[in-house]
Amino acid sequence: MLMARTFMDLLWDYGVFVVFIIFSTLVPLWGRFFGKKEKTKADYVFGLGTISMGAMMLSIARGTLGVRSFLGYPSELFYRGSAMWETLYGMVTAYPIVCFVFIPVYFNLGVTSVYQYLDLRFNSRLVRCLASGTYVIRSLLNLGVTVYTPTVALNTVIGIPYWASLLGISAISIIFNLLGGLKAAIMADVIQGVTMILISIAIIIQSMINVGGFDKIFTVPAENGRLNFFNFTGDFTIRVDTTSAWLGQLFMSLSIFGCQQNFVQRYLSMSTFKEVRRTLMSNIPVVITLFSLAWIVGMGVYAVYAQCDPMAGGYINKMDEILPFFVEDKFSYLPGVLGLFMASLFNGALSLNVSNLNSLATVTWEDFLSPLPRFKGISDKQQLTIIKFIGSVYGVMVMGVGFAVGLLSGVIESSMLMTSATSGPLLGVFLLAMLVPVANWKGAASGMIVSHIVTLWITFGSLTVDKETVLLPTSVEGCTNETFSAGIVKPSKSWLLANTPLEVESDFSYLDGPLEEHIARTPQFPETLYSISYMYYSLIGTFLTVIIGTLVSYLTRHRDDAYDHKLLHPAVYRLSRMLPGKARRYVNNPDIRPKNCPSASKKIPLDNPAFEPSLESIHEKKSPLEPAVFIVNMSVPVEVPSSVPSAEPTAADSNQLVPEEVGDLKEVRT
């Protein structure tokens, strides 16, 4: 999309672009110079006690939808219809599941990296590193696409070279990483979220003015087949129907909201479980509103161009250029609006990059580096310095991936498919840990490895299947010389767009693939498997991990697989105690304790009997060959006064409790 506008025509846009970027960079970092500074690792990672509930809600919602959805959803509705709108069902369903299944397990464990939980549960570095490694690779590929996506639009609309945009985003991200922490990242999310909401509302109002009424924003798309819901086909090869939209998004969202560091890090930064629950459940209407807002923007843009499609008319080259084209076309009478719109795209990529660099650095330190002998015993301040350095390194790596995306057109699709393929195994191993008492490290590792192999096989096999790309019909019958504003002309030769990919990828990989048209024929194996919609990849990966992990765990179960019962979901633990058969052996893990931070003493335990701070001893059933096991159920560390006298157990005192070492864990026996 090359516009025939001079530098002077765009002067206001350049000015607004620069001012907004400076503003959105300095405001989040203002507290670094004039407010409370991050003095500890916990301050940097969790932003303890300084983040409001409203800011947290908007940050989580922004992370859910992402900047690419801001461009992707309107073009999706314009050229493919509303089928993807029904992914909202999956998002909404995921929130209460995460709130009542995942968070009760995480909250009082005192973990910094969510993958520490897997190490505690399975006592296995292998499982922990498999999960965290999956997250790191997936995030790097996603961030490379995220930072590259707005650079082509910036180049084609206001002439900023894409390499300059990449350097700018990366440089500012590294500054954020060094000077700020989670608090700065969330503040950047808030600024970005508010800006996108205001721009979206302005686009809807402008669309209403152009078509002559708010009702036409809905009626025109409906009359032209853009609003079709509740389409249950039962065909797994169709790109998206109601079933695949709901199930595919549900499992993808559970993997993202419940197992991904940048989201869990936000949950754990709150002071009480009630606050987490209130924030997540209150976030449902926020996500519904923001999600629907992007689609209503698409409906407004379609209503304006229903009789004159800019892409069919040759004014734009890619479907995802439709929203930038609309802003430049219909807001040409307001200098600076285009600059604000493009700055919001730039800042959107920036804020997502900042947030994820913080999480990537934390995961890398906690899961890969801190266990090394070289880093044993270093101070909290040194740990903070290392985390900031790691984040800066990742900032450079993301920039490199962004440059690779610009040079190799296949990188975008490959990275998005990799995201879809890795979500299932990651979710599956967490479900094994929380909901399957028999699961051990051998089953978890086997399930993840097999699931990765199978899903990647299906993913890359799908690239060998020819899929017909079909877009919904559009019209150019209404195109006249007055349809577009002055200065909008057809590009003579878009060499940049012809040689670089611009299809905007969403945060959820299956929003970006080609539209598959069902062909009435009988494919042969393995083409049948390859033809499955990648909406189902996360579901397939999850079930493979859980089923294989459970079977292998059952076949390889051993007495040494004992773990602390607090690592299971409380309801699952209680249910397992009521089942017949030999009682499971649990141990007390001294590493499970609230976060070591100033607010730890104020933390309120979960509203669940399994997490009540007590020294209640739970007497399990005793088998003829195994002594009874007592569990010390503690949600907070309990100090025993040194003055308490100790007594040696005697043979006569058969009920005297004697601590016994079991590896690195302690259990209390009779």
FIDRENTOR-810018 format. One record per residue (C-alpha): residue in one letter; residue number from 1; x, y, z. Coordinates in pm, whole numbers, plus 50000, padded with zeros to 5 digits. Example, Ala and Ser with C-alpha at 12.3 -4.5 7.8 and 13.67 -1.06 7.14 Angstrom:
2
  resn  resi      X      Y      Z
     A     1  51230  49550  50780
     S     2  51367  49894  50714
//
This chain:
670
  resn  resi      X      Y      Z
     M     1  50000  50000  50000
     L     2  50205  50294  49872
     M     3  50030  50625  49922
     A     4  50091  50930  49709
     R     5  50146  51162  50001
     T     6  50443  51391  50049
     F     7  50659  51434  50356
     M     8  50482  51760  50439
     D     9  50144  51585  50420
     L    10  50268  51336  50678
     L    11  50450  51589  50898
     W    12  50177  51587  51164
     D    13  50169  51208  51156
     Y    14  50545  51185  51205
     G    15  50526  51431  51494
     V    16  50241  51248  51670
     F    17  50417  50916  51614
     V    18  50741  51034  51778
     V    19  50567  51213  52068
     F    20  50349  50915  52150
     I    21  50643  50673  52148
     I    22  50840  50902  52381
     F    23  50538  50945  52610
     S    24  50456  50573  52627
     T    25  50821  50497  52704
     L    26  50889  50756  52972
     V    27  50564  50730  53171
     P    28  50606  50363  53272
     L    29  50967  50432  53368
     W    30  50889  50752  53559
     G    31  50875  50570  53889
     R    32  51222  50429  53827
     F    33  51364  50778  53874
     F    34  51112  50949  54102
     G    35  50926  50669  54278
     K    36  50992  50345  54459
     K    37  51268  50150  54286
     E    38  51292  49776  54244
     K    39  51544  49679  54509
     T    40  51498  49302  54508
     K    41  51436  49026  54260
     A    42  51081  48987  54396
     D    43  51012  49360  54335
     Y    44  51134  49327  53975
     V    45  50957  49001  53893
     F    46  50628  49057  54078
     G    47  50600  49435  54133
     L    48  50495  49363  54488
     G    49  50210  49568  54628
     T    50  50235  49841  54362
     I    51  49998  49723  54088
     S    52  49629  49807  54098
     M    53  49360  49555  54015
     G    54  49238  49764  53719
     A    55  49585  49783  53567
     M    56  49632  49411  53614
     M    57  49299  49335  53447
     L    58  49379  49546  53143
     S    59  49728  49398  53119
     I    60  49593  49042  53125
     A    61  49331  49133  52865
     R    62  49597  49293  52644
     G    63  49812  48984  52673
     T    64  49511  48771  52583
     L    65  49431  48954  52261
     G    66  49756  49116  52153
     V    67  49834  49389  51901
     R    68  49814  49157  51603
     S    69  49452  49080  51681
     F    70  49390  49455  51650
     L    71  49473  49421  51281
     G    72  49382  49057  51227
     Y    73  49021  49046  51349
     P    74  48886  49326  51122
     S    75  49045  49173  50811
     E    76  48923  48827  50921
     L    77  48563  48949  50928
     F    78  48597  49148  50605
     Y    79  48730  48861  50393
     R    80  48639  48541  50582
     G    81  48338  48614  50801
     S    82  48264  48577  51170
     A    83  48355  48210  51229
     M    84  48662  48305  51436
     W    85  48447  48530  51654
     E    86  48326  48212  51824
     T    87  48673  48152  51967
     L    88  48545  48389  52235
     Y    89  48355  48095  52383
     G    90  48682  47916  52450
     M    91  48847  48221  52605
     V    92  48557  48280  52841
     T    93  48541  47913  52940
     A    94  48914  47907  53015
     Y    95  48906  48184  53277
     P    96  48707  48003  53550
     I    97  48900  47680  53484
     V    98  49231  47858  53535
     C    99  49091  48038  53840
     F   100  48966  47729  54021
     V   101  49198  47455  53891
     F   102  49541  47610  53832
     I   103  49564  47906  54070
     P   104  49474  47712  54391
     V   105  49775  47489  54325
     Y   106  50024  47764  54236
     F   107  49939  48035  54480
     N   108  50091  47927  54811
     L   109  50387  47729  54676
     G   110  50625  48025  54679
     V   111  50747  47971  54322
     T   112  50900  48239  54101
     S   113  50892  48042  53775
     V   114  50574  47845  53704
     Y   115  50794  47558  53589
     Q   116  50938  47529  53940
     Y   117  50606  47368  54021
     L   118  50682  47077  53785
     D   119  51018  47026  53955
     L   120  50852  47016  54298
     R   121  50579  46780  54178
     F   122  50794  46532  53981
     N   123  51131  46595  54149
     S   124  51276  46598  53797
     R   125  51493  46856  53627
     L   126  51418  46687  53294
     V   127  51045  46754  53309
     R   128  51099  47109  53429
     C   129  51350  47186  53153
     L   130  51130  47027  52884
     A   131  50843  47254  52983
     S   132  51044  47573  53027
     G   133  51245  47505  52710
     T   134  50919  47470  52517
     Y   135  50804  47803  52653
     V   136  51131  47981  52571
     I   137  51146  47858  52210
     R   138  50779  47931  52148
     S   139  50806  48280  52296
     L   140  51116  48371  52095
     L   141  50949  48271  51768
     N   142  50628  48451  51860
     L   143  50807  48766  51968
     G   144  51007  48771  51646
     V   145  50682  48776  51452
     T   146  50525  49024  51696
     V   147  50798  49286  51659
     Y   148  50818  49238  51281
     T   149  50443  49259  51208
     P   150  50399  49639  51250
     T   151  50729  49723  51080
     V   152  50602  49651  50728
     A   153  50290  49860  50788
     L   154  50509  50142  50921
     N   155  50725  50118  50609
     T   156  50441  50110  50359
     V   157  50229  50382  50523
     I   158  50468  50644  50665
     G   159  50798  50528  50515
     I   160  50994  50411  50821
     P   161  51241  50137  50712
     Y   162  51152  49806  50873
     W   163  51506  49762  51006
     A   164  51478  50099  51181
     S   165  51151  49992  51345
     L   166  51307  49664  51458
     L   167  51605  49844  51607
     G   168  51378  50096  51777
     I   169  51148  49836  51932
     S   170  51444  49626  52048
     A   171  51639  49919  52191
     I   172  51342  50054  52388
     S   173  51258  49701  52508
     I   174  51610  49657  52645
     I   175  51588  49995  52822
     F   176  51258  49888  52977
     N   177  51414  49560  53084
     L   178  51710  49728  53251
     L   179  51523  50011  53422
     G   180  51179  49866  53488
     G   181  51022  49539  53588
     L   182  50676  49387  53584
     K   183  50525  49715  53704
     A   184  50670  49907  53406
     A   185  50557  49635  53164
     I   186  50201  49647  53299
     M   187  50193  50027  53280
     A   188  50300  50004  52915
     D   189  50018  49753  52860
     V   190  49768  49994  53015
     I   191  49876  50285  52793
     Q   192  49862  50061  52488
     G   193  49525  49913  52582
     V   194  49361  50251  52645
     T   195  49499  50388  52317
     M   196  49368  50097  52113
     I   197  49025  50125  52276
     L   198  49005  50495  52188
     I   199  49121  50435  51830
     S   200  48871  50151  51788
     I   201  48586  50370  51912
     A   202  48694  50649  51674
     I   203  48694  50404  51379
     I   204  48344  50280  51471
     I   205  48212  50638  51494
     Q   206  48371  50728  51161
     S   207  48220  50416  51002
     M   208  47878  50510  51140
     I   209  47908  50857  50986
     N   210  48014  50717  50648
     V   211  47735  50457  50619
     G   212  47464  50677  50771
     G   213  47377  50511  51100
     F   214  47500  50276  51371
     D   215  47253  50004  51274
     K   216  47406  49969  50927
     I   217  47736  49861  51083
     F   218  47550  49540  51173
     T   219  47292  49506  50896
     V   220  47527  49546  50598
     P   221  47768  49266  50706
     A   222  47472  49044  50798
     E   223  47309  49091  50458
     N   224  47636  48996  50287
     G   225  47697  48673  50479
     R   226  47959  48803  50725
     L   227  47766  48716  51044
     N   228  47700  48342  51056
     F   229  47714  48172  51396
     F   230  47658  47827  51548
     N   231  47785  47631  51252
     F   232  47829  47271  51376
     T   233  47969  47069  51086
     G   234  48127  46773  51264
     D   235  48411  46786  51010
     F   236  48759  46800  51167
     T   237  48921  46913  50839
     I   238  48729  47240  50805
     R   239  48942  47535  50911
     V   240  48696  47654  51174
     D   241  48340  47586  51281
     T   242  48170  47644  51616
     T   243  48305  47322  51769
     S   244  48667  47372  51664
     A   245  48657  47742  51754
     W   246  48539  47665  52107
     L   247  48749  47354  52180
     G   248  49059  47475  51998
     Q   249  49054  47811  52172
     L   250  48974  47651  52508
     F   251  49283  47429  52511
     M   252  49502  47702  52363
     S   253  49380  47952  52624
     L   254  49429  47705  52910
     S   255  49787  47653  52795
     I   256  49848  48028  52771
     F   257  49660  48150  53079
     G   258  49744  47859  53307
     C   259  50090  47738  53204
     Q   260  50270  48039  53059
     Q   261  50509  48238  53275
     N   262  50405  48589  53170
     F   263  50045  48524  53282
     V   264  50114  48323  53598
     Q   265  50372  48584  53698
     R   266  50091  48840  53705
     Y   267  49866  48617  53917
     L   268  50141  48556  54172
     S   269  50217  48927  54199
     M   270  49882  48976  54377
     S   271  49868  48955  54754
     T   272  49574  48718  54810
     F   273  49399  48436  54630
     K   274  49069  48624  54659
     E   275  49225  48913  54469
     V   276  49343  48678  54194
     R   277  48997  48519  54171
     R   278  48824  48857  54164
     T   279  49062  48988  53897
     L   280  49029  48686  53669
     M   281  48652  48660  53692
     S   282  48610  49037  53653
     N   283  48834  49016  53349
     I   284  48577  48808  53158
     P   285  48354  49107  53064
     V   286  48667  49311  52988
     V   287  48793  49049  52741
     I   288  48447  49010  52587
     T   289  48427  49387  52537
     L   290  48777  49428  52389
     F   291  48741  49115  52176
     S   292  48404  49225  52038
     L   293  48529  49579  51986
     A   294  48787  49459  51732
     W   295  48520  49264  51543
     I   296  48278  49560  51544
     V   297  48562  49766  51396
     G   298  48581  49507  51118
     M   299  48205  49527  51068
     G   300  48225  49905  51039
     V   301  48510  49891  50788
     Y   302  48322  49630  50584
     A   303  48004  49837  50586
     V   304  48199  50133  50442
     Y   305  48376  49930  50171
     A   306  48101  49672  50100
     Q   307  48057  49799  49744
     C   308  48422  49888  49682
     D   309  48680  49645  49819
     P   310  49021  49819  49823
     M   311  49207  49488  49771
     A   312  48991  49380  49478
     G   313  49027  49731  49336
     G   314  49407  49713  49356
     Y   315  49456  49976  49623
     I   316  49604  49736  49875
     N   317  49797  49414  49825
     K   318  49726  49217  50143
     M   319  49402  49162  50332
     D   320  49555  49277  50662
     E   321  49623  49622  50518
     I   322  49252  49702  50519
     L   323  49248  49873  50861
     P   324  49556  50098  50803
     F   325  49406  50184  50462
     F   326  49077  50282  50626
     V   327  49251  50507  50879
     E   328  49452  50688  50613
     D   329  49153  50715  50381
     K   330  48875  50822  50616
     F   331  49077  51021  50870
     S   332  49274  51225  50617
     Y   333  49086  51536  50736
     L   334  49238  51494  51086
     P   335  49618  51540  51076
     G   336  49801  51313  51319
     V   337  49541  51035  51349
     L   338  49736  50808  51115
     G   339  50051  50875  51319
     L   340  49870  50786  51642
     F   341  49736  50467  51483
     M   342  50079  50358  51361
     A   343  50236  50453  51697
     S   344  49984  50229  51872
     L   345  50095  49939  51651
     F   346  50459  50013  51731
     N   347  50388  50049  52101
     G   348  50174  49735  52100
     A   349  50464  49526  51974
     L   350  50689  49706  52221
     S   351  50473  49642  52529
     L   352  50427  49272  52446
     N   353  50801  49241  52390
     V   354  50881  49407  52723
     S   355  50638  49189  52916
     N   356  50766  48867  52763
     L   357  51135  48957  52801
     N   358  51075  48989  53175
     S   359  50914  48645  53185
     L   360  51174  48481  52958
     A   361  51459  48611  53171
     T   362  51292  48491  53491
     V   363  51230  48142  53352
     T   364  51585  48112  53216
     W   365  51738  48212  53548
     E   366  51514  48002  53772
     D   367  51499  47689  53554
     F   368  51838  47671  53382
     L   369  52101  47887  53553
     S   370  52025  47911  53926
     P   371  52074  47534  53990
     L   372  52430  47550  53850
     P   373  52710  47533  54113
     R   374  52857  47855  53976
     F   375  52553  48053  54094
     K   376  52493  47888  54429
     G   377  52476  48129  54720
     I   378  52482  48456  54525
     S   379  52296  48754  54669
     D   380  51949  48867  54570
     K   381  52093  49181  54410
     Q   382  52329  48973  54197
     Q   383  52038  48753  54089
     L   384  51847  49065  53983
     T   385  52144  49187  53779
     I   386  52173  48851  53602
     I   387  51800  48845  53521
     K   388  51821  49193  53368
     F   389  52125  49089  53163
     I   390  51945  48778  53037
     G   391  51645  48990  52938
     S   392  51872  49220  52737
     V   393  52025  48922  52558
     Y   394  51679  48797  52471
     G   395  51594  49144  52338
     V   396  51880  49115  52088
     M   397  51777  48759  52000
     V   398  51418  48866  51932
     M   399  51548  49139  51702
     G   400  51750  48876  51514
     V   401  51442  48656  51475
     G   402  51254  48962  51349
     F   403  51517  49022  51082
     A   404  51497  48653  50985
     V   405  51120  48685  50948
     G   406  51178  48971  50706
     L   407  51421  48766  50497
     L   408  51256  48422  50503
     S   409  50886  48425  50426
     G   410  50836  48072  50560
     V   411  50943  48165  50912
     I   412  50609  48324  51001
     E   413  50396  48021  50922
     S   414  50651  47780  51070
     S   415  50673  47974  51397
     M   416  50294  47998  51430
     L   417  50253  47627  51360
     M   418  50522  47559  51621
     T   419  50321  47761  51871
     S   420  50009  47557  51806
     A   421  50202  47229  51824
     T   422  50373  47305  52155
     S   423  50067  47428  52346
     G   424  49918  47082  52393
     P   425  50220  46907  52550
     L   426  50273  47202  52784
     L   427  49913  47201  52905
     G   428  49910  46821  52928
     V   429  50207  46797  53165
     F   430  50050  47051  53404
     L   431  49721  46861  53403
     L   432  49914  46542  53479
     A   433  50085  46711  53772
     M   434  49771  46862  53924
     L   435  49499  46609  53850
     V   436  49663  46265  53819
     P   437  49796  46140  54155
     V   438  49978  45840  54002
     A   439  50175  46058  53758
     N   440  50554  46046  53799
     W   441  50847  46200  53617
     K   442  50887  45905  53383
     G   443  50529  45934  53263
     A   444  50540  46314  53238
     A   445  50860  46315  53034
     S   446  50740  46031  52808
     G   447  50404  46200  52751
     M   448  50562  46533  52658
     I   449  50821  46382  52424
     V   450  50575  46156  52239
     S   451  50319  46435  52217
     H   452  50577  46675  52075
     I   453  50684  46422  51814
     V   454  50328  46342  51703
     T   455  50203  46701  51691
     L   456  50513  46821  51504
     W   457  50474  46532  51260
     I   458  50112  46638  51194
     T   459  50214  47004  51175
     F   460  50486  46965  50916
     G   461  50287  46697  50733
     S   462  50005  46947  50691
     L   463  50241  47163  50485
     T   464  50248  46888  50221
     V   465  49868  46891  50176
     D   466  49731  47128  49913
     K   467  49465  47352  50062
     E   468  49246  47577  49858
     T   469  49239  47938  49977
     V   470  48889  48079  49941
     L   471  48776  48425  50053
     L   472  48419  48544  50077
     P   473  48303  48743  49773
     T   474  48353  49119  49764
     S   475  48243  49385  49519
     V   476  48394  49676  49326
     E   477  48070  49784  49162
     G   478  48041  50090  49383
     C   479  48392  50225  49320
     T   480  48398  50584  49189
     N   481  48650  50865  49178
     E   482  48500  50997  49502
     T   483  48507  50667  49691
     F   484  48848  50733  49849
     S   485  48997  51056  49975
     A   486  49237  51269  49772
     G   487  49591  51134  49760
     I   488  49488  50767  49764
     V   489  49612  50604  49445
     K   490  49684  50253  49330
     P   491  50045  50145  49394
     S   492  50246  50125  49074
     K   493  50485  49858  49199
     S   494  50489  49737  49557
     W   495  50830  49568  49555
     L   496  50844  49555  49935
     L   497  50508  49383  49973
     A   498  50588  49148  49686
     N   499  50901  49024  49862
     T   500  50809  49031  50232
     P   501  50528  48862  50421
     L   502  50261  49088  50570
     E   503  49986  48848  50669
     V   504  49925  48955  51025
     E   505  49962  48663  51263
     S   506  49749  48655  51576
     D   507  49856  48550  51923
     F   508  49672  48225  51858
     S   509  49823  48047  51563
     Y   510  49506  47910  51416
     L   511  49372  48258  51342
     D   512  49623  48295  51062
     G   513  49619  47993  50835
     P   514  49451  47979  50496
     L   515  49077  47921  50477
     E   516  49025  47555  50398
     E   517  48733  47468  50171
     H   518  48595  47121  50232
     I   519  48632  46902  49924
     A   520  48401  46603  49894
     R   521  48653  46323  49849
     T   522  48807  46048  50055
     P   523  49170  46126  50147
     Q   524  49408  45845  50230
     F   525  49622  45805  50541
     P   526  49833  45997  50638
     E   527  49670  46275  50436
     T   528  49361  46231  50654
     L   529  49570  46311  50961
     Y   530  49750  46600  50791
     S   531  49418  46754  50685
     I   532  49294  46799  51043
     S   533  49239  47166  51121
     Y   534  49516  47305  51335
     M   535  49243  47437  51561
     Y   536  49265  47088  51714
     Y   537  49645  47064  51750
     S   538  49649  47182  52112
     L   539  49367  46941  52201
     I   540  49551  46647  52038
     G   541  49877  46732  52215
     T   542  49707  46765  52553
     F   543  49528  46430  52537
     L   544  49838  46249  52409
     T   545  50045  46384  52699
     V   546  49784  46297  52964
     I   547  49702  45948  52831
     I   548  50059  45837  52763
     G   549  50184  46001  53083
     T   550  49921  45823  53293
     L   551  49988  45481  53138
     V   552  50367  45505  53168
     S   553  50337  45635  53525
     Y   554  50112  45347  53626
     L   555  50347  45088  53472
     T   556  50659  45245  53629
     R   557  50513  45351  53966
     H   558  50759  45325  54252
     R   559  50768  45403  54623
     D   560  51025  45677  54561
     D   561  50772  45874  54353
     A   562  50628  46022  54675
     Y   563  50557  46396  54675
     D   564  50385  46656  54891
     H   565  50006  46635  54866
     K   566  49980  47015  54840
     L   567  50113  46980  54484
     L   568  49788  46812  54383
     H   569  49467  47005  54338
     P   570  49295  46997  54681
     A   571  48977  46837  54541
     V   572  49177  46565  54363
     Y   573  49370  46489  54681
     R   574  49052  46451  54885
     L   575  48893  46234  54617
     S   576  49200  46009  54596
     R   577  49180  45944  54971
     M   578  48823  45819  54938
     L   579  48903  45569  54665
     P   580  48953  45202  54763
     G   581  49293  45033  54753
     K   582  49634  45095  54897
     A   583  49689  45450  55016
     R   584  49932  45669  54826
     R   585  50255  45762  55002
     Y   586  50306  46137  55048
     V   587  50594  46333  55200
     N   588  50636  46680  55341
     N   589  50842  46908  55115
     P   590  51020  47186  55306
     D   591  51073  47380  54982
     I   592  50702  47462  54964
     R   593  50659  47798  55134
     P   594  50517  48142  55058
     K   595  50723  48384  54852
     N   596  51019  48523  55044
     C   597  50915  48884  55025
     P   598  50806  49166  55259
     S   599  50439  49099  55191
     A   600  50466  48730  55263
     S   601  50359  48779  55621
     K   602  50039  48944  55500
     K   603  49950  48674  55252
     I   604  49612  48519  55319
     P   605  49592  48142  55273
     L   606  49360  47992  55015
     D   607  49000  47950  55112
     N   608  49037  47574  55118
     P   609  49079  47331  55405
     A   610  49377  47173  55233
     F   611  49564  47503  55263
     E   612  49476  47601  55618
     P   613  49789  47679  55820
     S   614  49798  47398  56071
     L   615  49996  47107  56202
     E   616  49709  46868  56142
     S   617  49828  46512  56099
     I   618  49639  46313  55843
     H   619  49649  45942  55923
     E   620  49643  45740  55602
     K   621  49528  45376  55580
     K   622  49796  45135  55687
     S   623  49881  44828  55482
     P   624  50039  44514  55638
     L   625  50371  44588  55466
     E   626  50386  44962  55509
     P   627  50383  45178  55824
     A   628  50133  45458  55846
     V   629  50235  45796  55706
     F   630  50155  46126  55871
     I   631  50156  46446  55665
     V   632  50237  46779  55817
     N   633  49994  47008  55635
     M   634  50143  47357  55635
     S   635  50076  47655  55410
     V   636  50326  47879  55592
     P   637  50656  47801  55763
     V   638  50617  47723  56134
     E   639  50901  47806  56367
     V   640  50959  47568  56658
     P   641  51119  47738  56961
     S   642  51466  47609  57033
     S   643  51377  47580  57402
     V   644  51137  47292  57341
     P   645  51300  46988  57501
     S   646  51362  46684  57287
     A   647  51331  46326  57392
     E   648  51476  46011  57248
     P   649  51211  45766  57135
     T   650  51190  45441  57323
     A   651  51076  45102  57212
     A   652  50786  45125  57452
     D   653  50663  45446  57300
     S   654  50534  45312  56972
     N   655  50347  45635  56889
     Q   656  50651  45864  56911
     L   657  50699  46058  56586
     V   658  51046  46018  56433
     P   659  51157  46223  56133
     E   660  51307  46014  55855
     E   661  51501  46145  55556
     V   662  51378  46042  55211
     G   663  51612  46191  54952
     D   664  51574  46568  54969
     L   665  51228  46541  55126
     K   666  51119  46472  55483
     E   667  50826  46265  55600
     V   668  50700  46195  55950
     R   669  50647  45827  56032
     T   670  50532  45611  56320
//
